[in-house]
């Protein structure tokens, strides 16, 4: 029997089709800092499928929303 999936940053990056090691996530975040006024889901760092996933999960207040919020905070250090 499989346990409940984990909704953490590593799993979110895997879900987005990105390298999901801690080091790769830290590097992605460091290399893709967003301007204060730039919305996470409107950034050009995502392809269409990634953007759609983030928008849908955010709008539905789905299971990923807390992790997406954490990513948003980490990509907006000056906010």
VMD Tcl script that draws the C-alpha trace (Angstrom):
set ca {
  {0.00 0.00 0.00}
  {1.30 3.40 -0.94}
  {1.39 6.18 1.60}
  {0.11 9.68 1.08}
  {2.26 11.68 -1.34}
  {4.40 14.39 0.16}
  {3.67 17.92 -0.98}
  {7.10 19.41 -0.43}
  {9.41 21.53 -2.58}
  {11.29 18.53 -3.97}
  {8.06 16.89 -5.08}
  {6.72 20.15 -6.52}
  {9.83 20.54 -8.68}
  {9.50 16.92 -9.81}
  {5.82 17.58 -10.63}
  {6.92 20.58 -12.71}
  {9.44 18.41 -14.58}
  {12.43 20.20 -13.05}
  {15.50 18.82 -11.32}
  {14.31 18.21 -7.77}
  {17.41 17.82 -5.62}
  {17.87 20.37 -2.83}
  {20.91 21.79 -4.62}
  {19.07 22.14 -7.95}
  {16.12 23.83 -6.26}
  {18.39 26.30 -4.46}
  {20.19 27.05 -7.74}
  {16.91 27.50 -9.64}
  {15.63 29.91 -7.00}
  {18.90 31.86 -6.88}
  {18.96 32.16 -10.68}
  {15.30 33.13 -11.10}
  {14.57 35.81 -8.53}
  {11.41 37.72 -9.39}
  {10.79 41.44 -9.17}
  {8.54 42.51 -6.31}
  {5.61 43.23 -8.65}
  {6.04 40.11 -10.83}
  {3.49 37.41 -10.14}
  {4.78 33.88 -9.77}
  {2.27 32.43 -12.22}
  {2.95 35.11 -14.84}
  {6.73 34.76 -14.86}
  {8.45 33.68 -18.05}
  {10.55 31.15 -16.11}
  {7.74 28.62 -16.62}
  {6.63 26.83 -19.75}
  {2.90 26.77 -20.54}
  {2.25 23.45 -18.79}
  {4.11 24.48 -15.65}
  {2.30 27.82 -15.55}
  {-1.08 26.14 -16.01}
  {-0.35 23.67 -13.19}
  {0.69 26.46 -10.80}
  {-2.33 28.60 -11.70}
  {-4.80 25.74 -11.34}
  {-3.40 24.52 -8.03}
  {-3.30 28.07 -6.66}
  {-6.82 28.97 -7.76}
  {-8.30 25.74 -6.40}
  {-6.46 26.18 -3.10}
  {-5.38 22.60 -3.73}
  {-2.94 20.38 -1.88}
  {0.07 22.07 -3.47}
  {-0.90 25.60 -2.42}
  {1.30 25.76 0.70}
  {4.36 24.59 -1.23}
  {3.61 26.96 -4.12}
  {3.30 29.78 -1.59}
  {6.68 28.84 -0.13}
  {8.19 28.90 -3.63}
  {6.60 32.29 -4.26}
  {8.16 33.69 -1.07}
  {11.58 32.25 -1.92}
  {11.45 33.72 -5.44}
  {10.49 37.17 -4.05}
  {13.12 37.86 -1.38}
  {12.60 41.62 -1.59}
  {8.82 41.51 -1.19}
}
mol new
graphics top color blue
foreach p $ca { graphics top sphere $p radius 0.5 }
foreach p [lrange $ca 0 end-1] q [lrange $ca 1 end] { graphics top cylinder $p $q radius 0.2 }
display resetview
